Amino acid sequence: MTTNFTLRDFLVYFSSGAFLIIILDLIFFESILNITEDFFSKHTFIKEFAGLLIIFVIPLIYILGHILHGLGFLSLKIYIAFHSKLTKWNIRKYWFFEFIRKIVHFFMYKNKVVNSVLLENMTNQTWNSVEQFWESCAELQVKDNFGPANYWYTLNDLFKGLYTTTFLGTIICLFVDKWILCLIFLGLMFICHFRAIQFADCFVLTVKRLSK
């Protein structure tokens, strides 16, 4: 279990944080290079503690990955609140508000596991609620049979983090007029988004198969 979580942490959180640093480096390459050269020229003694510096940097990247996934979780909550308000105010019947909801749903909710669970429940009534789905996951963990499903769950989390990272990179490029990078990040964003959706579906279907 500890080994699995260590591998998951590296794949999901550390990789997401490292990818964000790479993207920021690509966007602000010249500025970061100048700041780095100026810093190390003024503080030459830092070079003697390069190993110690790396030890501190690794957990910072890991924490940065957690922040990115926190933003993804925040987007889930924002969409749920947004959807709830539209339903409560009974304005989804107007095409404009429904159109906006579908856009927000696509970018903030569609790649989440809960969306795949709801679609599965609507189609096949596999579980009575999302909570019951997670109960099935807990039962598989108790039986030590969650491994095949956890594989897809980890990949979904990883690509959700990469999606959030490329989304932020695209927004930043728009503000700093880096249009070529913007198009590259936009393409990567959609690739990561659709892969996260695919892995969420695979995760839900695997839990369904293992729970039989």
Helices and strands as residue ranges (DSSP letters): H 2-9, I 10-14, H 15-27, H 29-42, G 44-49, H 50-88, H 95-108, H 113-124, H 130-142, H 147-176, H 179-210
